[in-house]
Amino acid sequence: MHTDPRTALVLFSGGQDSTVCLAWALSRFARVETIGFDYRQRHRIELDCRLTVRAEIARQFPQWAPRLGEDHLLDLALLGQLSDTALTSERAIELQANGLPNTFVPGRNLLFLTLAGTVAYRRSASVLVGGMCETDYSGYPDCRDNTLKAQQLALSLGLATPMTVETPLMFLTKADTWALSEQLGGAALNELIREHTHTCYLGERGPRHEWGYGCGHCPACELRAAGHAAYQQGV
């Protein structure tokens, strides 16, 4: 595959989706950096997992290691203070009157991309890569393709430089995401995802399931488990 000479900045949480996006970027771009956000999320264990995932990718995939650049972690405590959600406080996960789950953190992805664009500008990166998806997802409006296209335009205009927002998972099911991971890094990458990534909203790292670690019953775990089952069945 032809290597794109641009530098990409991957929004990297340490979860399954962002890890697949990181592998996708490493297979395409000459240089790839990562950025994470500490917004006092309930599942802050992901901030530890993300460093392990980066290290394991560099160790297990030496063809990608030279392309993997710096990591950036931004302190977004203000977002946690502004939010009253099941991702930023100890409360039951449930649907709200507006039809959205109370795990929705208003403005989160919009803010993430704005700040990532600012860091990318400083780092001479022109591609932002995110794991947003509007196929198998929780219904968050800031994960939808139209939202991301609008933000790409706003960033490019506001920074006075072309800024591309890539969302390789946008129209994939969770089963498709497992298949893409296998395509990118074989069984080794899927095993890395099962063992080292974190997606569970409750931050649980107890017994390992067939699809990885998590509580098994929050929306994130249910999506991941169902996707893995469909992937194994070849659906």
CORNOR-V580018 format. One record per backbone hydrogen bond with DSSP energy under -0.5 kcal/mol. CO is the residue of the C=O (numbers start at 1). NH is the residue of the N-H. If there is no record, write none. Layout:
co:nh
CO:NH
CO:NH
This chain:
co:nh
2:4
4:30
6:30
6:31
7:126
7:127
8:10
8:33
9:129
10:12
10:35
11:13
14:198
15:19
16:20
17:21
18:22
19:23
20:24
21:25
22:26
23:27
25:28
25:29
28:4
31:8
32:69
33:10
34:72
35:12
36:74
37:39
38:76
41:44
42:44
43:46
44:47
44:48
45:48
45:49
46:50
47:51
48:51
48:52
49:53
50:54
51:55
52:56
53:57
54:58
55:59
56:60
57:61
61:64
61:65
62:66
64:67
64:68
65:68
67:32
67:69
70:34
72:36
74:38
74:76
76:79
76:80
77:81
78:82
79:83
85:88
85:89
87:42
89:91
92:94
94:102
96:99
100:96
101:104
102:86
104:106
105:108
107:111
108:112
109:113
110:114
111:115
112:116
113:117
114:118
115:119
116:120
117:121
118:122
119:123
120:125
121:124
126:164
127:9
128:166
129:11
135:137
138:101
140:143
141:144
144:148
145:149
146:150
147:151
148:152
149:153
150:154
151:155
152:156
153:157
154:158
155:159
156:160
156:161
164:128
164:166
166:130
167:170
169:172
170:134
172:136
173:177
174:178
175:179
176:180
177:181
178:182
179:183
180:184
181:185
182:186
185:189
186:189
186:190
187:191
188:192
189:193
190:194
191:195
192:196
192:197
193:197
194:213
200:203
207:214
209:212
212:209
218:222
219:223
220:224
221:225
222:226
223:227
224:228
225:229
226:230
227:231
228:232
229:233
230:235
231:234
